[in-house]
Amino acid sequence: MGLFSFVTEAGVKLWDSVAGKNSDELGTNLQDHIKGLGIPGAENVAVQVAEDGTATVDGEGLSQEAKEKILVAIGNVAGISQVNDNISAASSGTESRYYTVKSGDTLSSISKTEYGTPNEYQRIFEANKPMLKDPNKIYVGQTLIIP
């Protein structure tokens, strides 16, 4: 559990701005977004969004992998600055690291930085499915799971 920071301006555009919007509506939009991605266990979480762009995610009974994907999927929505993790994982696993994409990055270059070889890019791609649909389409400010 903890608080994760994200690049507020980067990410999927679900709305124009968080400020002034109904917190319940924003939370419902985020829940629909993660369910739409098909992340297992997404139906077991509740999301609330504060005016400052902090999303709080509550839930239980998820795998560590599903938990991480949900947190990253929510954090990679434009307007979300932080994600407060209140999810208890049913099956604990090794926690992944996270990487914020910089200008000029590719999955191969991130793989070289993180693993010492560019050949592990597919491992990063697989860990970030279904948020990533194509290994060549990442964007600056996006947070990726590094297994």
N, C-alpha and C positions, 0 to 999 in steps of 0.2 A: 504494500500500500504506500501511496505517496503522491506527490504532486509533480507532474511532468510539464515542461514548458515547450511551446511550439512557436513557429513563426506565424504570427496572426494574419498577415497578408497573403500567405501562401495557402494553397489547397483548393479543394473542391468547393465551388460556389453553390451553396444551398439557399443563401439569402443575401440581400444587399448589405445588411449591417445587423449586429447583435443588439446594439443600443436601441432602447425604446420598444423592443419587441417583447411579446408575452413569453415569459420563461417556460411555461408549460408547452406552448406551441413549438418553441425552439427545441426543447427536450424531445418532444414527439417527432419532430423532423429528423433529429439525429438518430433516434431509435429506428425510424423507418429506413434511414440511410444504411445503418449497419445490418439491419435485417435484409435489405435489398442486396447487400454484398454477399449474402449467404454464409456469413461467419457462424459456425456452430455455437449455440448458446446465446446468440444475440437476443433471442426472445426472453432470456432470463435476466436482462439488465434494465435498469431505469436510469434515465439521464435527465439532469437538470442543468440549466445554463443561467449563469448570473450575468448582469449587465456588463461586467468587465470582461466577458468572454471566457470565464472559467466554467468548464463543464465538469460536473460531478457525476461519476458513474458508480452506481450501486448494483450489486448482484452477488450471486453465489452459485457454486456448482459447476464452474467452468474449468476447462483445462488451462494450464499456464499459457499454451500457445494461443488459444482462443481469447484469453484475457488480453494478451499483448496485442493481438490483431485489432480487437475492439478499441483499445486505448489509442493506438496509432491511427486507426480509421477516423476516430472522432477528432483527434488532434490535428489531422491533416484536412480539416474543413476550414475554409477561410472564415476568419472572425473568432476562431477559438484560439485563445492565447495559452491556456493551461488546461490540463485534465487532472482532476483530483480522483485518484484511484481508490475506490471503496469496494473493490471486488475481491471476494475470497475465492481462491482457486481450490477446486475439489482435489485435483491431482497436481501436486507440486512438481515442477520441473526446473531445469536450469534457466535462470532468468537471462534473457537476451540482452545484448547491448543495443544502443540506438545510434544512428548516424543521420545528421542533417545534411542534405545534398547542397553542394556549393556549385558555383558556376564552373562549367567545364567537366564536371563529374560524369562518369558513366558507371554502370554496374561493375564493369571490368576494373576500372581505376579504383573504385571503392573496395572491391575484392582484393586488389593488390595492396592497398593501404591496411586493410583489416586482417588479411590472411597471408600476405606476403606473395601471393600469386594471383594473376588476373583470372585464372581458370575456375575460381569458385563463385563467379558471378551468378550462375544458375542457382546456387544454394541461397543466395540473397533474394533472387527473384522468387523462388518457391516460398520462402518465408514470408514474403510480402503479398502473396496472392490472397485474396482476390482484389486487393487495393491496386496492385499493378496488373495490367492486362498484357503489357508488352515490355520486354526488358530494355527496349530502347526509348521508352517514354517515362522518364523521371523529370522532375522539375526542381529548380532552386527553391530551397526552403522546406522541401518535403522531408519528413522524418521516416527513415527506414529501419526495420528490425534487422539486426545483425545476429544471426543464430550462432 
